[in-house]
Amino acid sequence: MIKSIFENTTIRILNLSNSVMNHKDHEFGVLLGRLVLVNKTLVHLDVSHCKLGSYDMVYFALCLMEN
């Protein structure tokens, strides 16, 4: 799903809240980080209550700072 979002250059709002992610889904956190780095049209990304791991959230936050 996330990989197809990379191809969409017009998406502005993405709601992923309440998606259940656990520590085995490290790829999801990395893909989210890459998404905020490369997508210049995304203005709102909701990842509340996703249960991402702490390392995924740190990577995600670093990518947000770079964007």
N, C-alpha and C positions, 0 to 999 in steps of 0.2 A: 504494500500500500504506500509506504513512504517513498519508495523508489519511483513510483509513478508521479508523486507530487513534485519531484525534482524536475520533471518534464513540463509541468504546468507553470507557466510564467505569469499567469494572471491571478493566481490565488492570493487573496488578501487576508482572509480570516480562516483559521484552522482550529477546530475544537477537538482535542483529544482527551478531554477531562474524563475521569472515571474509567479510563482504559487500564486494565490490570496488567502491569508489567512487573516482573520480578528480577532478581539478581541474575538469572540465566539469560535475560534479554539484553545483554550488553550492546548488541548490534543496534538495537532500537535507540539507545541513548546516543550512540555515535552518529547514527543517521539523522537524528533530530539536530544534533550539533552542526552537522554538515549542511542541513537544510537552512538553518538560520544564517550560515556563512554565505551560501551561494544565492539564496532567494532574496532579491532586493525589493519585491513587491509585498511580501508578507508583513503585515502590520500588527496582527494579533494572533498569538499562539497560546492556547490554553492547555496546559499539561498538569493542571491541578488534580490531585488524588490519583495519579498514575502509578504510584508506588515504584518510581524509578529508584535505583540504587544511589548511594551517596556519591560514588565516583562518576556515575552518569550525570548527576546534577551538577557536579563541579565542572565537568567537561562542557556541559551545556551552557553553564554560566560564563565560562571562558570564551566560548564561541559567540555568545551574545555580546560580550565586551568587544570582541574583534569586529563585529558587524557595525 
